[in-house]
Amino acid sequence: MIDPGAYAIAFGWDPAGEIHRLVGLCASPPRRVLELGCGTGRLLGAFAARGVAGVGIELSRAMVDYARGQLPDGVEVHLGDMSRCPLPGSFDLVYASANTLRHLVEDDDLRRLLRRVADWIRPDGTFVVDLELGRAHFDSEIGRANTWTNSRDGVEVRATWRVVAIEGGRAITELLLETRRGGTWDPVSTRFPLRCDDAATFLDHAEACGLTLRGGGILREPELLDRPGPQLEGRCVLAMEASRANQQGSPRP
Ligand SMILES: C[S@@+](CC[C@H](N)C(=O)[O-])C[C@H]1O[C@@H](n2cnc3c(N)ncnc32)[C@H](O)[C@@H]1O
């Protein structure tokens, strides 16, 4: 199993740019946010440091324990499946970073989650999802290894992210974390399937669940190229709002 401490180092870059982008996609500065699949809690921590109240949902017990140990009092982290775990309340901003929604490989699970999001966001609230989209993009990723190294407090972590194959429309993805404390590298790897949607399909799911696209585009770090729509390919950030029908409480499929 991947160690959350090693994960936190591997993905431990400064969250300021992500927070700035999330806030910039909101109609007004958010006061209460919900992170889907919050992992180690790095983004919730950055929001808390700016005085924004945060709630997270996370499936991995180890990640939840780690996040709770890092985050200040007042930030709630719930253990559970984001598409099912009970969580009442409403939020100015609901977000899913870094391909998190692609973990919901079954359409029923994705749609259940999207319907919950449409209910969670306040009438002027925003849902931001950051994920890769597009068949041509996924095909071009097969076998390509993305490797980087980060370190903290004398511990070095080399991460390798690789799509091994596309099977049944899912990207079989491998994450290898090699940790060095002193002389030797200690490798741990995990494999998981990620859904592979094109933008039009993903937006159809969202629309059917009461969410309407409002902004976003293709992410070319650190910039967001602002042209959202069904032709998007690659790493995308989409900003959505509850559609008018949802705000009036009409039934959805
Ligand atoms: C790519 S990581 C992103 C972590 C964090 N959002 C960040 O940006 O650092 C995806 C996270 O989603 C969690 N996850 C996957 N499926 C989930 C589910 N069905 N419900 C809740 N969390 C889930 C994983 O355990 C993992 O921590």
PDBQT file of the ligand as one rigid body, heavy atoms in Angstrom, charges set to zero:
ROOT
HETATM    1  C1  LIG A 301      -5.304  11.821  -7.363  1.00  0.00    +0.000 C 
HETATM    2  S1  LIG A 301      -5.612  11.655  -5.643  1.00  0.00    +0.000 S 
HETATM    3  C2  LIG A 301      -5.919  13.354  -5.254  1.00  0.00    +0.000 C 
HETATM    4  C3  LIG A 301      -5.749  13.675  -3.806  1.00  0.00    +0.000 C 
HETATM    5  C4  LIG A 301      -6.020  15.131  -3.429  1.00  0.00    +0.000 C 
HETATM    6  N1  LIG A 301      -7.289  15.590  -3.943  1.00  0.00    +0.000 N 
HETATM    7  C5  LIG A 301      -4.914  16.030  -3.914  1.00  0.00    +0.000 C 
HETATM    8  O1  LIG A 301      -5.135  16.816  -4.838  1.00  0.00    +0.000 OA
HETATM    9  O2  LIG A 301      -3.822  15.963  -3.368  1.00  0.00    +0.000 OA
HETATM   10  C6  LIG A 301      -7.221  10.904  -5.640  1.00  0.00    +0.000 C 
HETATM   11  C7  LIG A 301      -7.759  10.583  -4.263  1.00  0.00    +0.000 C 
HETATM   12  O3  LIG A 301      -9.122  10.161  -4.370  1.00  0.00    +0.000 OA
HETATM   13  C8  LIG A 301      -9.349   9.084  -3.492  1.00  0.00    +0.000 C 
HETATM   14  N2  LIG A 301     -10.509   8.318  -3.995  1.00  0.00    +0.000 N 
HETATM   15  C9  LIG A 301     -10.557   7.438  -5.017  1.00  0.00    +0.000 A 
HETATM   16  N3  LIG A 301     -11.802   6.968  -5.175  1.00  0.00    +0.000 NA
HETATM   17  C10 LIG A 301     -12.564   7.570  -4.222  1.00  0.00    +0.000 A 
HETATM   18  C11 LIG A 301     -13.944   7.487  -3.872  1.00  0.00    +0.000 A 
HETATM   19  N4  LIG A 301     -14.788   6.700  -4.546  1.00  0.00    +0.000 N 
HETATM   20  N5  LIG A 301     -14.383   8.245  -2.858  1.00  0.00    +0.000 NA
HETATM   21  C12 LIG A 301     -13.532   9.056  -2.164  1.00  0.00    +0.000 A 
HETATM   22  N6  LIG A 301     -12.216   9.171  -2.452  1.00  0.00    +0.000 NA
HETATM   23  C13 LIG A 301     -11.733   8.435  -3.481  1.00  0.00    +0.000 A 
HETATM   24  C14 LIG A 301      -8.038   8.306  -3.502  1.00  0.00    +0.000 C 
HETATM   25  O4  LIG A 301      -7.903   7.488  -2.351  1.00  0.00    +0.000 OA
HETATM   26  C15 LIG A 301      -7.016   9.457  -3.556  1.00  0.00    +0.000 C 
HETATM   27  O5  LIG A 301      -6.642   9.876  -2.274  1.00  0.00    +0.000 OA
ENDROOT
TORSDOF 0
